[in-house]
């Protein structure tokens, strides 16, 4: 499939130019929003002092709470668990705060409590798609393509996600996907345990701590495979090796159709699901030089599926 990319790229460049113009128009209304430094007393108030009833999630880098401002606006507050140097945090925040894309959760501001920091973001009303088994194929396709576009945008801006997985994808009221926690591990990496990161990380990161655009592409491939197929990655480096061998064997034997989740096979077009699983298998190539770029992925998704 990758051999066809060179043929499509010339036509695709025009498509991307028009899409980028449309995207710019969509986010222009967001770029002038004022970023706020919330005081800690306000955050305690809107979360009812970080009440358990307002806890909406917990991950590797902290706990997320729901808050409601006086205006009635709902927000999400991620209380980061790692200690962060103030200068490091502000340098990081100055980068991510300017990122505006329809498929990225928007940062509204931040709060500090000593050397602990909190990120204030827009609130997403729907759970991540891995918890929603009743999605139709059109919505699944929109989610996969939207995540690819969000990741491509980050890469074009020189930003790595460094931890993409299904729990990092949330849905808005219109079921549009939005990526969260982008680049957070950049300043929390010292507190992260490398040995525990292999389940959804690229081989080069597990073995040598190296991370790149290609590593993000790998994580995107895992996301597709775990969302649409019965394949799962274990928690150890050996299980990651076994996973790669399994993917390669199934693809070479032309048995990708056997991987489709039962709940998807009865209501989704098999050819389209297989195409997405195949794209996912290309993204998880052990040799990172063989992985497609996110622009290539979008090209494959739009040229192979959107026209059907």
C-alpha positions as CSV (number, residue, x, y, z in Angstrom):
1,X,0.0,0.0,0.0
2,X,2.9,2.4,0.8
3,X,4.1,2.1,-2.8
4,X,1.0,3.8,-4.0
5,X,1.7,6.9,-1.8
6,X,4.0,8.5,-4.3
7,X,1.3,8.5,-6.9
8,X,-1.3,10.1,-4.6
9,X,0.9,12.8,-3.0
10,X,0.7,15.3,-5.9
11,X,-3.1,15.3,-5.8
12,X,-3.2,15.1,-2.1
13,X,-1.1,18.3,-1.6
14,X,-4.0,20.3,-3.1
15,X,-6.5,18.6,-0.9
16,X,-4.3,19.3,2.2
17,X,-4.0,23.0,1.2
18,X,-7.8,23.4,1.1
19,X,-8.2,21.4,4.3
20,X,-5.7,23.5,6.1
21,X,-7.5,26.7,5.0
22,X,-10.7,25.3,6.3
23,X,-9.1,24.2,9.5
24,X,-7.6,27.7,10.0
25,X,-11.0,29.2,9.6
26,X,-12.4,26.8,12.2
27,X,-9.9,27.7,14.8
28,X,-9.5,31.4,14.2
29,X,-12.3,32.0,16.7
30,X,-10.3,30.2,19.3
31,X,-6.9,31.8,19.0
32,X,-7.9,35.0,20.7
33,X,-9.2,33.4,23.8
34,X,-7.5,34.6,26.9
35,X,-5.4,32.1,28.8
36,X,-6.0,32.4,32.5
37,X,-3.9,31.7,35.5
38,X,-6.4,30.5,38.0
39,X,-5.8,30.9,41.7
40,X,-5.8,27.8,43.9
41,X,-8.8,28.9,46.0
42,X,-10.9,29.2,42.8
43,X,-10.0,25.7,41.7
44,X,-10.8,24.3,45.1
45,X,-14.1,26.0,45.0
46,X,-15.2,24.9,41.6
47,X,-14.2,21.3,42.3
48,X,-15.7,21.3,45.8
49,X,-12.2,20.9,47.2
50,X,-11.4,18.1,44.8
51,X,-14.4,16.1,45.8
52,X,-14.4,12.4,44.8
53,X,-17.8,13.0,43.2
54,X,-16.1,15.4,40.8
55,X,-13.3,13.0,39.9
56,X,-13.7,12.0,36.3
57,X,-10.4,10.3,35.5
58,X,-7.0,9.2,36.6
59,X,-3.9,8.4,34.6
60,X,-0.2,8.1,34.7
61,X,0.5,11.8,35.3
62,X,-2.4,12.8,37.5
63,X,-6.1,13.0,38.5
64,X,-8.7,14.8,36.5
65,X,-11.7,16.6,38.1
66,X,-14.7,18.3,36.7
67,X,-15.4,21.9,37.8
68,X,-18.1,24.4,37.1
69,X,-17.4,28.1,37.0
70,X,-19.8,30.8,38.2
71,X,-20.8,31.4,34.6
72,X,-22.0,27.8,34.4
73,X,-19.1,26.8,32.1
74,X,-17.8,23.3,32.8
75,X,-14.1,22.7,32.8
76,X,-11.7,19.9,33.4
77,X,-8.8,20.2,35.9
78,X,-5.8,17.8,35.7
79,X,-3.9,17.8,38.9
80,X,-0.4,16.8,37.8
81,X,1.2,14.3,40.1
82,X,4.9,15.0,39.3
83,X,6.9,17.8,40.8
84,X,7.8,20.4,38.2
85,X,10.3,23.3,38.0
86,X,8.4,26.5,37.5
87,X,10.5,27.6,34.5
88,X,10.3,24.2,32.9
89,X,6.5,24.2,33.2
90,X,6.1,27.8,31.9
91,X,8.3,27.0,28.9
92,X,6.2,24.0,28.2
93,X,2.9,25.7,28.7
94,X,3.9,28.6,26.4
95,X,4.2,26.0,23.6
96,X,1.1,23.9,24.2
97,X,-1.1,26.9,25.0
98,X,-0.8,28.2,21.4
99,X,-1.8,24.9,19.9
100,X,-5.3,25.2,18.4
101,X,-6.9,22.4,16.4
102,X,-10.4,20.9,16.3
103,X,-9.0,17.5,17.3
104,X,-7.0,18.7,20.3
105,X,-8.5,19.4,23.7
106,X,-8.0,23.1,24.3
107,X,-6.1,24.4,27.3
108,X,-7.9,27.3,29.0
109,X,-5.3,28.1,31.7
110,X,-3.3,26.7,34.6
111,X,-3.0,26.8,38.4
112,X,-0.1,26.2,40.7
113,X,0.2,25.0,44.3
114,X,3.8,25.1,45.4
115,X,5.7,23.0,42.9
116,X,2.5,21.2,41.8
117,X,0.7,22.4,38.7
118,X,-2.8,21.9,37.4
119,X,-4.0,22.2,33.8
120,X,-7.4,23.7,33.1
121,X,-9.0,22.5,29.9
122,X,-12.3,22.4,28.1
123,X,-14.6,19.7,29.4
124,X,-15.4,16.7,27.2
125,X,-18.9,15.3,27.9
126,X,-18.4,11.9,26.4
127,X,-16.2,9.0,27.5
128,X,-13.3,7.9,25.3
129,X,-14.4,5.8,22.3
130,X,-13.0,2.5,23.7
131,X,-15.8,2.5,26.2
132,X,-18.5,3.1,23.6
133,X,-19.2,-0.2,21.8
134,X,-22.4,1.0,20.0
135,X,-20.6,3.4,17.6
136,X,-21.5,3.1,14.0
137,X,-18.8,2.9,11.3
138,X,-19.1,6.5,10.2
139,X,-18.4,7.6,13.8
140,X,-15.4,5.2,14.1
141,X,-14.0,6.5,10.8
142,X,-14.4,10.1,12.0
143,X,-12.6,9.2,15.2
144,X,-9.7,7.5,13.5
145,X,-9.3,10.2,10.9
146,X,-9.7,13.0,13.5
147,X,-7.0,11.5,15.8
148,X,-4.7,11.2,12.7
149,X,-5.3,14.9,11.9
150,X,-4.6,16.0,15.4
151,X,-1.4,14.1,15.6
152,X,-0.3,15.4,12.2
153,X,-0.9,18.9,13.4
154,X,1.3,18.3,16.5
155,X,4.1,16.9,14.3
156,X,3.9,19.8,11.9
157,X,4.4,22.1,14.9
158,X,7.3,20.2,16.2
159,X,5.4,18.7,19.2
160,X,5.4,15.0,20.2
161,X,2.5,13.5,22.1
162,X,4.8,10.9,23.7
163,X,2.0,8.8,25.2
164,X,-1.0,8.4,22.8
165,X,-3.4,5.6,23.7
166,X,-7.2,5.2,23.6
167,X,-7.6,6.8,27.0
168,X,-6.1,10.0,25.6
169,X,-8.9,10.4,23.1
170,X,-12.2,12.0,24.3
171,X,-15.3,12.8,22.4
172,X,-17.2,16.1,22.4
173,X,-21.0,16.5,22.2
174,X,-20.9,15.9,18.4
175,X,-18.8,12.8,18.8
176,X,-15.7,14.5,17.4
177,X,-12.4,13.1,18.8
178,X,-10.1,15.3,20.8
179,X,-6.6,14.3,21.9
180,X,-5.6,15.1,25.5
181,X,-2.3,14.9,27.5
182,X,-0.2,15.9,24.5
183,X,3.5,16.4,25.4
184,X,2.8,16.1,29.2
185,X,5.4,13.4,29.6
186,X,8.0,15.8,28.2
187,X,8.4,17.3,31.7
188,X,7.1,14.3,33.7
189,X,9.5,11.8,32.1
190,X,11.9,11.8,35.0
191,X,9.2,10.6,37.3
192,X,8.0,8.0,34.8
193,X,9.2,4.4,35.0
194,X,10.5,3.4,31.6
195,X,9.9,-0.3,32.4
196,X,6.2,0.3,32.8
197,X,5.8,2.2,29.6
198,X,6.1,-0.6,27.1
199,X,2.5,-1.6,26.8
200,X,1.7,1.3,24.3
201,X,5.2,2.6,23.5
202,X,7.4,2.0,20.5
203,X,10.2,-0.6,20.7
204,X,12.9,2.1,20.4
205,X,11.5,3.8,23.4
206,X,11.2,0.7,25.5
207,X,14.7,-0.5,24.7
208,X,16.7,2.8,24.5
209,X,14.4,5.7,25.7
210,X,14.4,7.2,22.2
211,X,11.3,9.0,21.0
212,X,10.4,10.7,17.7
213,X,7.5,11.4,15.3
214,X,7.8,7.7,14.3
215,X,7.2,6.7,17.9
216,X,3.9,8.6,17.9
217,X,2.9,6.9,14.7
218,X,3.6,3.6,16.3
219,X,1.2,4.5,19.2
220,X,-1.4,5.5,16.7
221,X,-1.1,2.1,15.1
222,X,-1.7,0.4,18.5
223,X,-4.7,2.6,19.0
224,X,-6.3,1.5,15.7
225,X,-5.5,-2.2,16.3
226,X,-6.9,-2.2,19.9
227,X,-10.0,-0.2,18.9
228,X,-11.0,-2.3,15.9
229,X,-9.4,-5.7,16.3
230,X,-8.9,-8.4,19.0
231,X,-5.2,-7.8,19.2
232,X,-3.9,-6.6,22.6
233,X,-0.4,-5.6,23.8
234,X,0.8,-6.9,27.1
235,X,2.7,-5.1,29.8
236,X,6.2,-6.4,29.1
237,X,8.8,-5.9,26.4
238,X,8.6,-9.6,25.5
239,X,4.8,-9.3,25.0
240,X,5.5,-6.4,22.7
241,X,7.9,-8.6,20.7
242,X,5.2,-11.3,20.5
243,X,2.7,-8.8,19.4
244,X,4.8,-7.7,16.4
245,X,5.3,-11.3,15.4
246,X,1.6,-11.9,15.6
247,X,0.7,-8.9,13.5
248,X,3.3,-9.7,10.8
249,X,2.1,-13.4,10.6
250,X,-1.6,-12.5,10.4
251,X,-1.0,-9.9,7.7
252,X,1.3,-12.1,5.6
253,X,-1.3,-14.9,5.8
254,X,-4.1,-12.5,4.7
255,X,-6.2,-13.2,7.8
256,X,-6.9,-9.6,8.9
257,X,-10.6,-10.2,8.6
258,X,-10.4,-12.7,11.5
259,X,-9.2,-9.9,13.8
260,X,-12.3,-7.7,13.5
261,X,-14.2,-7.3,16.8
262,X,-17.4,-9.3,16.8
263,X,-19.5,-6.2,17.7
264,X,-18.0,-4.4,14.7
265,X,-18.2,-7.3,12.2
266,X,-22.0,-7.3,12.3
267,X,-22.5,-3.6,11.6
268,X,-19.5,-2.3,9.8
269,X,-18.3,-2.7,6.2
270,X,-15.7,-5.4,6.4
271,X,-13.4,-4.0,3.7
272,X,-13.2,-0.6,5.4
273,X,-12.4,-2.1,8.8
274,X,-9.7,-4.4,7.2
275,X,-8.2,-1.3,5.5
276,X,-7.9,0.5,8.8
277,X,-6.5,-2.5,10.5
278,X,-3.9,-2.9,7.7
279,X,-3.0,0.8,8.1
280,X,-2.5,0.1,11.8
281,X,-0.3,-2.8,11.1
282,X,1.9,-0.6,8.9
283,X,2.2,2.0,11.7
284,X,3.6,-0.6,14.2
285,X,6.5,-1.8,12.0
286,X,9.4,-2.6,14.3
287,X,11.8,-0.7,12.1
288,X,10.7,2.9,12.5
289,X,12.0,3.9,9.1
290,X,9.3,1.7,7.6
291,X,6.4,3.4,9.3
292,X,4.3,5.9,7.4
293,X,4.1,9.5,8.5
294,X,0.8,10.8,9.8
295,X,0.4,12.7,6.5
296,X,0.7,9.3,4.8
297,X,-1.8,7.8,7.1
298,X,-4.3,10.6,6.4
299,X,-3.7,10.1,2.7
300,X,-4.4,6.4,3.0
301,X,-7.5,6.9,5.1
302,X,-9.0,9.5,2.7
303,X,-8.0,7.9,-0.6
304,X,-8.9,4.3,0.3
305,X,-12.0,4.9,2.4
306,X,-13.6,8.3,1.9
307,X,-14.4,7.6,-1.7
308,X,-16.3,4.4,-1.1
